Amino acid sequence: MTRTDYPWLLPAEMVDSETADSETADPETVRRGTPRTVRDWVVDTLVFLAAAGFGMLATDASQVAGNADGVVFLDVMLGALACCALWTRRRWPVGLAVTLALLSTVEPVASGAALASLFGVAVHRPFRPVAVVALLSLVTGTVQSVVRPDPTTSFLTSLIATVLLVLLAVGWGLLVRARRQLVAALRERAVRAEAEADLRAEQAQRLARESIAREMHDVLAHRLSLLSVHAGALEFRPDAPAPEVARAAGVIRDSAHEALQDLRMIIGVLRAPGDDGDRPQPTLVTLDELVAESRAAGMKVTLDSGVADVSAVPAATGRTAYRIAQEGLTNARKHAPGTEATVAVSGGPGDGLTVEVRNAAPSGEVPRVPGSGQGLIGLTERAALAGGRFDHGPTGDGGFALRAWLPWAA
């Protein structure tokens, strides 16, 4: 057997998380080497004065009983020592309570100090040692009523008073202990809640940054790819006819203007959270405009829409489908210029919405267009957030296709 098997026998300063469970550790007394606070001094002083007052009443009872002056003097001295010993109750609560309970058997003057030490045990220790010390106090109080009876009261009255005082000290101490544990639990819960709130805020910020980055990529990549492709065409064909140069320059100008407008819209959303700006967000209804814009830029695009009423598509689903088609056309323009691209949309309520963008294999050398390579990753995340699926890959004829299925509630 080691001392750590019985942590309630250790000094309060040694009772920590390594030697006791959460019921034993007390936030008010478990201080390794920490001096008493002002509150501790006030409480200890009040406990000392209360025990001294109880002892003075017991001294008067001893004089009334007709005890010799030497016995009364001895009672006063032992009672004073018992009261002074209460200053050590924070270090040795159980040991002090047992000692004072045994002393009170023959010294009624020490009964007040014994009750105060019992109160300290109830506050600072779990129920098992409290029950042991309380039972010992009841026994010693009963024996005291026989050995040192009070001439002004009967044995039954003394016994009832002993039981009531012991129960009062234990009940009050347990109440104080429960309140301290509740305060400590609430404080710990508040700290944990604050940490969880900080974590949720950090996650929300990260998700918001990812959403903003994905939106900026989807919005600006389409415009800037037009700039890059047509600027590259002018670089590779400096001897192109004047009408082609003028048309490419016009596409570059229009794309730069649209990219600037889109950038202003995104900045406006960031400056005013919860506001989507003045421009309406693209949905499946505006897919015709996207195809027309790509055709005006020189792409060969075929739109195959199998949706009877595109306006019935939910706005969030339509916007995701639009971004998928936009990214597919952007990739076809960058990696397979001059080829024909096909945009197919089909589905209905209950069956879901399917979006497919397919392009043939490029012919000849493809000019290198810089890119981040995050477009397809962003589309996968978009489809997953919408509750759908997304896949992509090369086709059998050397082309490339991407396909997405999005849920559409009936």
DOKOL-161593 format. One record per residue: residue in one letter; x, y, z of N, C-alpha, C in turn. Coordinates in steps of 0.05 Angstrom, whole numbers, padded with zeros to 5 digits, always signed. Atoms other than C-alpha are relative to their C-alpha. Layout:
aXYZXYZXYZ ...
! end
This chain:
m+00017-00024+00000+00000+00000+00000+00018+00025+00000 t-00015-00025+00001+00026+00069-00018-00018+00023+00009 r+00016-00022-00010+00004+00137+00006-00019+00010-00022 t+00018-00009+00022-00026+00152-00063-00025-00017-00002 d+00024+00016+00000-00076+00096-00051-00022+00013+00017 y+00019-00014-00017-00109+00141+00001+00007+00030-00001 p-00008-00028+00003-00101+00212-00025-00012+00018+00021 w+00012-00017-00020-00148+00240+00028+00016+00002+00026 l-00017-00001-00023-00094+00225+00080+00024+00018-00005 l-00023-00017+00007-00043+00269+00043-00006+00029+00006 p+00005-00029-00003-00034+00344+00054-00015+00011-00024 a+00015-00011+00022-00080+00387+00013+00017+00010-00023 e-00018-00009+00021-00020+00416-00025+00010-00022-00018 m-00011+00023+00015-00001+00346-00048-00023-00014-00015 v+00022+00013+00014-00071+00327-00073-00004+00014-00026 d+00003-00012+00027-00068+00341-00148-00010-00022-00019 s+00011+00018+00020-00087+00306-00212+00016-00026-00001 e-00016+00024+00001-00031+00255-00203-00006-00019+00023 t+00005+00017-00023-00054+00230-00135-00029-00003+00008 a+00028+00002-00007-00129+00240-00134-00017+00005-00024 d+00018-00004+00023-00189+00240-00179-00013+00027+00002 s+00011-00027+00001-00232+00299-00197-00018+00006+00024 e+00016-00005-00023-00276+00290-00136+00017+00009+00024 t-00017-00006-00023-00216+00296-00089+00012+00028-00003 a-00014-00025+00004-00182+00356-00120-00020+00023+00005 d+00016-00023-00007-00209+00421-00093+00013+00026-00010 p-00013-00024+00012-00196+00487-00130+00008+00020+00021 e-00006-00020-00020-00194+00527-00065+00024-00007+00016 t-00021+00009-00018-00143+00485-00028+00023-00013-00014 v-00022+00014+00014-00101+00448-00080+00018+00021-00012 r-00019-00020+00010-00046+00499-00086+00027-00009+00009 r-00027+00010-00006+00024+00472-00089+00018+00023+00006 g-00018-00021-00008+00064+00522-00049-00012+00028-00003 t+00013-00026+00003+00013+00578-00060-00008+00011+00027 p+00008-00011-00026+00004+00624+00000-00029+00006+00001 r+00028-00006-00004-00063+00640+00030-00007+00027-00013 t+00009-00025+00011-00103+00693-00005-00014+00016+00022 v+00014-00016-00020-00139+00750+00031-00026-00014+00008 r+00024+00014-00006-00203+00711+00026+00005-00024+00019 d-00007+00022-00018-00169+00651+00059+00005+00009+00028 w-00006-00011-00026-00144+00693+00116-00026+00008+00014 v+00026-00008-00012-00214+00722+00128-00016-00024+00009 v+00015+00024-00007-00247+00653+00126+00012-00014+00024 d-00013+00014-00022-00195+00622+00172-00003+00016+00026 t+00004-00016-00024-00201+00680+00221-00028-00003+00011 l+00028+00004-00009-00277+00673+00224-00004-00027+00012 v+00002+00027-00011-00271+00598+00234+00013-00001+00028 f-00014-00001-00026-00221+00610+00291-00017+00013+00021 l+00016-00015-00020-00266+00661+00325-00025-00016+00007 a+00023+00016-00006-00327+00616+00318+00006-00023+00019 a-00008+00022-00017-00290+00557+00349+00007+00011+00028 a-00006-00011-00026-00264+00602+00405-00025+00008+00015 g+00025-00007-00014-00334+00628+00420-00014-00025+00011 f+00012+00025-00009-00360+00557+00424+00015-00011+00024 g-00016+00009-00023-00302+00540+00470-00006+00015+00025 m+00006-00016-00023-00318+00598+00516-00026-00009+00013 l+00025+00010-00011-00389+00572+00524+00004-00026+00015 a-00006+00026-00013-00362+00503+00540+00015+00005+00026 t-00015-00006-00025-00315+00535+00592-00019+00009+00022 d+00020-00008-00020-00373+00568+00627-00015-00024+00010 a+00014+00025-00009-00409+00501+00628+00018-00016+00019 s-00019+00015-00017-00346+00470+00659+00001+00013+00028 q+00000-00014-00026-00346+00523+00714-00026-00005+00015 v+00026+00005-00013-00420+00513+00727-00001-00028+00011 a+00000+00028-00009-00407+00438+00734+00015-00003+00026 g-00015+00002-00025-00363+00454+00794+00027-00013-00002 n-00027+00012+00003-00297+00429+00766+00020+00018+00014 a-00022-00014-00014-00233+00448+00802+00013+00020-00019 d-00013-00021+00016-00194+00509+00779+00021-00012-00018 g-00020+00012+00017-00139+00464+00753-00012-00013-00025 v+00013+00012+00023-00188+00426+00709-00010+00021-00020 v+00009-00021+00017-00218+00490+00683+00023+00012-00015 f-00023-00011+00014-00149+00518+00668+00010-00019-00022 l-00009+00019+00020-00130+00454+00632-00020+00000-00024 d+00019-00001+00022-00195+00458+00592+00005+00024-00018 v-00004-00025+00015-00180+00530+00572+00025-00003-00017 m-00025+00003+00015-00108+00513+00550-00004-00019-00023 l+00004+00019+00022-00128+00452+00510-00020+00011-00021 g+00018-00012+00019-00186+00490+00479+00014+00021-00018 a-00015-00020+00015-00140+00546+00459+00018-00013-00021 l-00017+00015+00019-00091+00496+00428-00016-00011-00023 a+00017+00011+00021-00148+00464+00390-00009+00021-00020 c+00008-00022+00018-00171+00531+00362+00024+00009-00017 c-00024-00007+00015-00100+00549+00342+00007-00021-00021 a-00006+00021+00019-00093+00482+00308-00016+00002-00026 l+00016-00003+00024-00148+00502+00260+00014+00015-00023 w-00015-00014+00021-00097+00545+00223+00014-00020-00018 t-00013+00021+00016-00068+00479+00197-00021-00017-00015 r+00020+00018+00011-00135+00451+00173+00001-00002-00031 r-00002+00001+00029-00120+00468+00100+00022-00020-00009 r-00022+00019+00007-00057+00425+00102-00006-00028+00008 w+00006+00027-00009-00080+00366+00143-00030-00001+00009 p+00028-00002-00008-00157+00369+00143-00010-00026+00014 v+00011+00025-00011-00171+00295+00157+00015-00007+00027 g-00015+00005-00024-00115+00285+00208-00008+00018+00023 l+00008-00019-00021-00134+00348+00246-00028-00007+00010 a+00028+00006-00009-00208+00329+00247-00001-00025+00018 v+00000+00024-00017-00193+00259+00275+00012+00007+00027 t-00013-00007-00025-00146+00288+00328-00019+00016+00018 l+00018-00016-00016-00196+00341+00351-00025-00015+00008 a+00024+00016-00009-00254+00292+00351+00007-00018+00024 l-00008+00016-00023-00215+00246+00397+00005+00017+00025 l-00005-00018-00022-00194+00305+00440-00026+00010+00013 s+00026-00010-00010-00266+00329+00446-00015-00020+00017 t+00013+00021-00017-00284+00263+00480+00002+00008+00030 v-00004-00007-00028-00254+00289+00545+00002+00030+00004 e-00002-00029-00002-00250+00364+00529-00023+00013-00016 p+00022-00013+00014-00317+00396+00512+00008+00027-00012 v-00009-00025+00011-00279+00461+00501+00011-00002-00028 a-00010+00004+00027-00249+00431+00438-00021-00009-00020 s+00022+00009+00018-00317+00412+00409-00005+00020-00023 g+00003-00019+00021-00323+00477+00370+00021-00003-00022 a-00022+00005+00020-00255+00466+00337-00004-00026-00015 a+00005+00026+00013-00274+00394+00323-00022+00003-00022 l+00021-00004+00020-00338+00416+00287+00011+00017-00024 a-00011-00016+00022-00299+00469+00247+00018-00017-00018 s-00017+00018+00016-00248+00416+00226-00016-00019-00016 l+00018+00018+00015-00305+00369+00206-00012+00015-00024 f+00009-00016+00023-00333+00425+00163+00021+00002-00022 g-00022-00002+00019-00265+00433+00130+00004-00026-00016 v-00001+00026+00014-00263+00358+00114-00022-00003-00020 a+00023+00001+00018-00332+00362+00083+00004+00017-00025 v-00005-00018+00022-00309+00420+00040+00022-00011-00019 h-00024+00005+00016-00242+00393+00017+00005-00029-00007 r-00005+00028+00005-00249+00317+00015-00025-00013-00010 p+00023+00015+00010-00295+00266-00019-00016-00012+00023 f+00020+00008-00020-00353+00233+00016+00011-00022+00019 r-00009+00022-00017-00317+00171+00043+00014+00010+00025 p-00013-00010-00025-00269+00207+00091-00019+00018+00017 v+00019-00017-00015-00325+00256+00109-00018-00018+00017 a+00017+00018-00015-00370+00198+00129+00015-00013+00024 v-00016+00012-00022-00314+00166+00171+00003+00020+00023 v-00004-00020-00021-00298+00230+00208-00026+00008+00013 a+00026-00007-00012-00372+00247+00218-00009-00022+00019 l+00007+00022-00018-00385+00178+00248+00017+00000+00025 l-00017-00002-00023-00325+00186+00293-00009+00023+00018 s+00009-00023-00015-00351+00254+00315-00026-00007+00016 l+00024+00008-00014-00419+00224+00332+00007-00018+00024 v-00008+00018-00022-00385+00170+00374+00013+00015+00023 t-00014-00015-00020-00339+00218+00410-00019+00020+00014 g+00020-00018-00012-00397+00267+00422-00017-00015+00020 t+00016+00016-00018-00438+00211+00453+00016-00007+00025 v-00016+00007-00023-00380+00189+00497+00005+00025+00018 q-00004-00025-00016-00368+00262+00518-00025+00006+00018 s+00024-00005-00016-00441+00266+00542+00000-00018+00025 v-00001+00018-00023-00425+00208+00589+00024+00008+00018 v-00025-00005-00016-00353+00226+00610-00001+00029+00012 r+00001-00028-00009-00362+00302+00615-00028+00011-00005 p+00028-00009+00005-00438+00313+00621-00004+00029+00007 d+00008-00027-00006-00469+00382+00621-00022-00001+00021 p+00021+00002-00022-00507+00391+00687-00026+00014-00007 t+00024-00015+00007-00557+00438+00654-00017-00014-00020 t+00016+00014+00021-00580+00389+00600+00000-00030+00006 s+00002+00029-00003-00601+00317+00598+00017-00014-00021 f-00015+00016+00019-00565+00261+00562-00013-00001-00027 l+00014+00001+00025-00619+00257+00509+00003+00026-00015 t-00003-00026+00013-00615+00331+00496+00028+00004-00011 s-00028-00002+00009-00539+00329+00491+00004-00017-00025 l-00003+00018+00023-00544+00270+00443-00013+00012-00025 i+00013-00012+00023-00594+00305+00398+00015+00024-00010 a-00016-00024+00008-00552+00369+00398+00025-00009-00015 t-00024+00010+00014-00490+00329+00379-00006-00009-00028 v+00008+00010+00027-00526+00295+00321-00006+00024-00019 l+00008-00023+00017-00555+00361+00296+00025+00017-00008 l-00024-00016+00007-00488+00398+00300+00018-00014-00020 v-00016+00015+00019-00451+00343+00264-00012+00000-00028 l+00013+00000+00026-00503+00339+00209+00001+00028-00012 l-00002-00027+00010-00502+00415+00203+00027+00006-00012 a-00027-00004+00010-00427+00417+00195+00005-00015-00026 v-00005+00016+00025-00426+00361+00144-00017+00011-00023 g+00017-00009+00021-00486+00387+00105+00009+00027-00011 w-00010-00026+00009-00459+00458+00102+00026-00003-00016 g-00024+00005+00015-00391+00433+00081-00004-00012-00027 l+00006+00012+00026-00419+00389+00026-00013+00020-00019 l+00012-00021+00017-00461+00447+00001+00021+00019-00011 v-00021-00017+00009-00400+00491-00003+00017-00014-00021 r-00016+00016+00019-00361+00436-00038-00014-00003-00027 a+00016+00002+00025-00417+00425-00089+00000+00026-00015 r+00001-00026+00014-00421+00499-00104+00027+00005-00013 r-00026-00004+00012-00346+00503-00115+00005-00017-00025 q-00003+00018+00023-00347+00443-00161-00017+00010-00023 l+00017-00011+00021-00405+00474-00199+00013+00024-00014 v-00013-00024+00011-00368+00540-00208+00024-00009-00017 a-00023+00009+00015-00305+00503-00230-00009-00013-00026 a+00010+00013+00025-00346+00461-00280-00010+00021-00020 l+00010-00021+00017-00381+00523-00307+00023+00016-00013 r-00023-00014+00011-00314+00558-00314+00014-00016-00021 e-00013+00017+00020-00284+00499-00350-00017-00002-00025 r+00017+00002+00024-00345+00494-00395+00001+00026-00016 a-00002-00025+00014-00340+00568-00411+00026+00002-00016 v-00026+00001+00014-00266+00560-00429-00002-00018-00024 r+00003+00018+00023-00283+00500-00472-00017+00012-00022 a+00018-00012+00019-00340+00537-00505+00014+00022-00016 e-00015-00022+00014-00295+00596-00520+00020-00012-00020 a-00019+00013+00018-00243+00550-00550-00014-00012-00024 e+00015+00011+00022-00295+00515-00592-00011+00022-00018 a+00009-00023+00017-00323+00582-00615+00023+00011-00017 d-00023-00009+00016-00253+00604-00636+00006-00019-00022 l-00005+00020+00021-00245+00538-00673-00020+00002-00023 r+00021-00003+00020-00312+00546-00708+00004+00025-00017 a-00005-00025+00014-00295+00618-00726+00024-00004-00020 e-00022+00005+00017-00228+00595-00754-00008-00017-00024 q+00009+00017+00022-00261+00540-00795-00018+00016-00019 a+00018-00016+00017-00314+00589-00820+00017+00019-00017 q-00017-00017+00015-00259+00637-00841+00014-00015-00022 r-00014+00016+00020-00222+00582-00877-00019-00008-00023 l+00019+00007+00021-00285+00559-00913-00008+00025-00016 a+00006-00024+00015-00301+00631-00931+00022+00007-00019 r-00023-00006+00018-00231+00641-00960+00000-00019-00024 e+00001+00019+00022-00238+00577-01000-00023+00006-00019 s+00022-00007+00017-00306+00598-01025+00006+00024-00017 i-00007-00024+00015-00280+00666-01045+00020-00006-00022 a-00020+00007+00020-00220+00636-01080-00013-00016-00023 r+00013+00016+00020-00264+00586-01117-00017+00018-00018 e+00018-00018+00015-00313+00641-01138+00017+00018-00018 m-00017-00018+00016-00257+00687-01162+00012-00016-00024 h-00010+00016+00022-00227+00630-01202-00021-00005-00022 d+00021+00007+00020-00293+00611-01235-00008+00025-00016 v+00009-00024+00014-00310+00683-01251+00021+00011-00018 l-00021-00014+00015-00243+00710-01274+00014-00018-00020 a-00016+00017+00018-00212+00648-01306-00012+00000-00028 h+00012+00000+00027-00263+00649-01363+00008+00025-00015 r-00007-00025+00014-00250+00722-01379+00030+00001-00007 l-00029-00002+00004-00175+00719-01371+00011-00020-00020 s-00009+00020+00020-00169+00656-01413-00005+00011-00029 l+00004-00012+00026-00200+00695-01471+00022+00020-00006 l-00023-00019+00004-00147+00749-01461+00025-00015-00008 s-00024+00014+00004-00092+00698-01459+00000-00014-00028 v+00001+00014+00026-00115+00658-01520+00002+00019-00023 h-00001-00019+00023-00126+00717-01566+00026+00016+00000 a-00026-00013+00000-00063+00752-01542+00021-00019-00011 g-00018+00020+00011-00026+00687-01557-00003-00003-00030 a+00004+00002+00029-00057+00684-01626+00013+00023-00014 l-00014-00023+00012-00033+00754-01641+00030-00003+00000 e-00029+00004-00002+00036+00735-01617+00010-00021-00020 f-00009+00020+00019+00040+00672-01660-00006+00007-00029 r+00006-00008+00028+00009+00705-01721+00001+00030-00003 p-00002-00029+00003+00036+00775-01727-00008+00010-00027 d+00007-00008+00028+00020+00774-01802-00029-00006-00006 a+00028+00006+00004-00054+00759-01791-00013+00023-00014 p+00015-00022+00014-00103+00798-01834-00011+00020+00021 a+00009-00022-00018-00126+00864-01805-00027-00006+00012 p+00025+00005-00013-00198+00842-01794+00002-00020+00023 e-00004+00019-00021-00175+00782-01752+00014+00013+00024 v-00013-00014-00022-00128+00827-01712-00020+00018+00014 a+00020-00018-00012-00185+00876-01701-00019-00016+00017 r+00019+00016-00015-00232+00821-01679+00013-00010+00026 a-00014+00010-00024-00180+00792-01631+00004+00023+00020 a-00003-00022-00018-00167+00861-01603-00026+00007+00014 g+00026-00006-00012-00241+00872-01593-00008-00021+00021 v+00006+00020-00021-00248+00806-01556+00017+00005+00025 i-00017-00006-00023-00189+00825-01512-00011+00023+00015 r+00011-00023-00014-00220+00892-01497-00026-00007+00015 d+00025+00008-00013-00289+00863-01482+00005-00018+00024 s-00005+00019-00022-00260+00807-01439+00012+00015+00023 a-00012-00015-00022-00218+00856-01399-00021+00017+00014 h+00021-00016-00013-00279+00900-01388-00018-00018+00017 e+00017+00018-00015-00322+00841-01366+00015-00011+00025 a-00015+00009-00023-00266+00815-01321+00001+00022+00022 l-00001-00022-00020-00261+00884-01288-00027+00002+00014 q+00027-00001-00012-00337+00884-01277-00004-00023+00020 d+00002+00023-00018-00335+00815-01247+00016+00004+00025 l-00017-00005-00023-00278+00834-01202-00012+00021+00019 r+00014-00020-00017-00316+00895-01178-00024-00012+00014 m+00022+00013-00013-00376+00851-01164+00009-00016+00024 i-00011+00016-00022-00334+00804-01121+00009+00017+00023 i-00009-00018-00021-00302+00861-01084-00024+00012+00015 g+00024-00011-00012-00371+00890-01072-00013-00020+00020 v+00010+00021-00018-00394+00824-01041+00017-00002+00025 l-00018+00002-00023-00333+00822-00996-00003+00024+00018 r+00003-00023-00016-00344+00893-00973-00027+00001+00014 a+00027+00001-00012-00418+00881-00958-00009-00028+00003 p+00007+00028-00003-00427+00811-00930-00031-00003-00001 g+00029+00006+00003-00495+00780-00947-00012+00014-00024 d+00010-00014+00024-00503+00825-01009+00014-00011-00024 d-00011+00011+00024-00492+00794-01076+00006+00021-00022 g-00007-00020+00020-00480+00860-01110-00025+00007-00017 d+00022-00010+00017-00522+00896-01163-00005-00019-00023 r+00003+00018+00023-00509+00845-01218-00012-00026+00008 p+00011+00026-00007-00552+00782-01218+00020-00022-00004 q-00018+00023+00001-00516+00717-01206-00008-00018-00023 p+00007+00017+00023-00511+00671-01267-00013-00026+00009 t+00014+00025-00005-00557+00611-01269-00002-00015-00027 l+00003+00015+00025-00577+00560-01321-00014+00015-00022 v+00014-00016+00019-00621+00612-01354+00020+00016-00017 t-00019-00016+00015-00559+00652-01374+00021-00017-00014 l-00019+00017+00014-00524+00591-01404+00002+00007-00030 d-00001-00008+00028-00544+00615-01474+00019+00023-00004 e-00018-00023+00003-00507+00680-01462+00029-00008+00002 l-00028+00010-00002-00444+00642-01441+00008-00013-00026 v-00006+00013+00026-00447+00600-01505+00003+00021-00022 a-00002-00021+00020-00459+00662-01547+00026+00016+00003 e-00025-00015-00005-00401+00698-01514+00025-00017-00010 s-00022+00017+00010-00355+00638-01529+00001-00001-00030 r+00001+00000+00029-00378+00636-01601+00011+00026-00011 a-00010-00026+00010-00365+00710-01608+00031+00002+00003 a-00029+00000-00004-00294+00697-01583+00014-00019-00020 g-00012+00017+00020-00283+00648-01640-00002-00030+00005 m+00003+00028-00006-00301+00582-01608-00023-00012-00015 k+00022+00015+00011-00344+00529-01640-00014-00015+00022 v+00014+00012-00023-00395+00511-01588-00028-00008-00008 t+00026+00011+00005-00457+00468-01593-00014-00004+00027 l+00015+00003-00024-00510+00473-01539-00023-00019-00004 d+00021+00020+00001-00555+00413-01528-00015+00000+00027 s+00015-00002-00025-00607+00429-01475-00024-00018-00001 g+00023+00018-00002-00655+00374-01456-00018+00007+00023 v+00016-00009-00022-00687+00413-01399-00024+00016-00011 a+00023-00013+00012-00758+00434-01416-00003+00029+00009 d+00002-00027-00011-00759+00495-01370+00023+00006+00018 v-00024-00005-00015-00692+00520-01348-00005+00019+00023 s+00006-00019-00022-00725+00574-01305-00010-00015+00025 a+00010+00015-00023-00753+00518-01260+00023-00012+00016 v-00023+00011-00014-00683+00495-01241+00006+00018+00025 p-00007-00016-00024-00666+00517-01169+00024+00018-00005 a-00021-00019+00006-00621+00578-01168+00027-00011+00007 a-00027+00010-00008-00564+00545-01129+00009-00022-00019 t-00008+00022+00019-00565+00483-01175+00007+00012-00027 g-00006-00013+00026-00569+00527-01237+00027+00015+00000 r-00025-00015-00001-00511+00569-01214+00024-00020-00001 t-00021+00020+00001-00468+00507-01201+00003-00011-00028 a-00001+00011+00028-00486+00479-01270+00013+00021-00018 y-00012-00021+00016-00468+00546-01301+00031+00001+00003 r-00028-00001-00005-00400+00547-01268+00015-00025-00011 i-00012+00024+00012-00386+00475-01290+00003+00003-00030 a-00001-00005+00029-00403+00493-01362+00021+00021-00007 q-00019-00021+00005-00362+00556-01358+00029-00010+00002 e-00027+00011-00003-00301+00519-01332+00007-00019-00022 g-00005+00019+00022-00309+00465-01385+00007+00015-00026 l-00006-00016+00024-00310+00517-01441+00027+00014+00003 t-00027-00013-00004-00250+00553-01410+00022-00020-00005 n-00021+00021+00004-00210+00488-01409+00002-00007-00030 a-00001+00007+00028-00230+00472-01481+00014+00022-00016 r-00012-00022+00014-00209+00541-01504+00030+00001+00005 k-00029-00002-00007-00142+00537-01468+00016-00024-00011 h-00016+00024+00006-00122+00465-01483-00007-00013-00026 a+00007+00012+00026-00158+00449-01548-00011+00023-00018 p+00010-00022+00017-00164+00515-01588-00006-00010-00028 g+00008+00007+00027-00199+00510-01654-00018-00024-00002 t+00017+00024+00001-00238+00447-01636-00028+00008+00008 e+00027-00005-00007-00312+00442-01627-00006-00011+00027 a+00007+00008-00027-00340+00438-01557-00031-00004+00001 t+00029+00006-00003-00408+00409-01538-00008+00002+00029 v+00011-00003-00027-00447+00430-01477-00028-00013+00000 a+00025+00015-00001-00503+00381-01460-00012+00002+00029 v+00014-00003-00026-00554+00394-01404-00026-00017-00002 s+00024+00017+00001-00608+00344-01387-00009-00006+00029 g+00010+00007-00027-00652+00321-01329-00026+00013+00006 g+00025-00011-00008-00713+00341-01291-00004-00004+00030 p+00005+00003-00029-00744+00345-01222-00002-00029+00009 g+00000+00027-00010-00731+00282-01182+00022-00017-00013 d-00022+00016+00013-00680+00255-01233+00027+00013+00003 g-00025-00014-00002-00627+00308-01222+00007+00014-00026 l-00009-00016+00023-00591+00354-01270+00028-00010-00007 t-00026+00009+00010-00534+00328-01313+00012+00021-00019 v-00015-00019+00017-00483+00375-01345+00025-00014-00010 e-00023+00012+00012-00431+00350-01394+00012+00019-00021 v-00015-00016+00019-00378+00389-01432+00021-00018-00013 r-00019+00018+00015-00339+00352-01486+00012+00015-00023 n-00014-00012+00023-00287+00374-01536+00017-00021-00014 a-00016+00019+00016-00249+00338-01591+00030+00004+00006 a-00029-00003-00003-00174+00327-01593+00010+00023-00016 p-00011-00023+00015-00134+00388-01613+00017-00009-00023 s-00017+00005+00023-00100+00390-01680+00023+00019-00001 g-00024-00016+00000-00030+00414-01683+00010+00008+00027 e-00012-00009-00026+00011+00449-01630-00018+00018+00014 v+00017-00016-00017-00026+00480-01573+00017+00021+00015 p-00016-00021-00014+00001+00547-01547-00004-00004+00030 r+00001+00004-00029+00018+00543-01474-00014+00024+00013 v+00015-00020-00015-00032+00581-01431+00004-00006+00030 p-00004+00005-00028-00013+00589-01358-00026-00004+00015 g+00023+00005-00016-00061+00563-01307+00008-00011+00027 s-00006+00010-00028-00066+00543-01233-00005-00029+00003 g+00007+00028-00003-00094+00474-01245-00020-00005+00022 q+00019+00003-00022-00146+00487-01191-00029-00001-00009 g+00027-00001+00010-00207+00491-01236-00016-00025+00005 l+00014+00025-00002-00226+00418-01237-00003-00007+00030 i+00003+00005-00028-00212+00413-01162-00023+00016+00012 g+00022-00017-00009-00259+00471-01150-00027-00010-00009 l+00025+00011+00010-00313+00439-01193-00008-00025+00017 t+00006+00024-00017-00307+00374-01153-00011+00009+00027 e+00010-00009-00026-00317+00413-01088-00028+00012-00004 r+00026-00012+00005-00375+00452-01118-00022-00022-00002 a+00020+00021+00003-00411+00389-01139-00005-00015+00026 a+00003+00014-00025-00397+00355-01072-00017+00017+00020 l+00015-00018-00018-00424+00416-01033-00029+00001-00008 a+00028+00000+00009-00487+00413-01076-00013-00027+00003 g+00011+00027-00003-00495+00339-01060+00000-00017-00025 g-00001+00015+00026-00477+00315-01130+00027-00013-00004 r-00025+00014+00007-00420+00281-01166+00013+00014-00024 f-00015-00012+00022-00366+00304-01214+00022-00019-00008 d-00023+00016+00010-00318+00265-01258+00009+00012-00027 h-00012-00011+00024-00273+00282-01316+00022-00018-00010 g-00022+00016+00011-00221+00251-01361+00000+00000-00031 p-00002+00001+00029-00199+00239-01433-00020-00019-00012 t+00019+00017+00014-00246+00209-01484+00016-00019-00019 g-00014+00020+00017-00231+00152-01532+00012+00011-00025 d-00011-00012+00024-00217+00198-01591+00021+00020+00005 g-00021-00019-00007-00165+00238-01554-00009+00026+00011 g+00011-00024-00010-00211+00292-01531-00002+00000+00031 f+00003-00002-00029-00232+00311-01461-00029+00006+00006 a+00028-00004-00008-00299+00310-01425-00001+00002+00031 l+00007-00001-00029-00325+00330-01357-00030-00002+00003 r+00028+00006-00004-00391+00308-01329-00007+00003+00030 a+00009-00004-00027-00430+00328-01267-00030-00007+00002 w+00028+00005-00006-00495+00305-01236-00006+00015+00026 l+00008-00016-00022-00531+00352-01189-00029-00007+00008 p+00027+00007-00008-00593+00336-01147-00020+00022-00006 w+00022-00018+00007-00659+00368-01167-00025-00011+00013 a+00023+00011-00015-00715+00357-01118-00025+00002-00016 a+00025+00001+00015-00782+00339-01145-00020+00021+00011 
! end
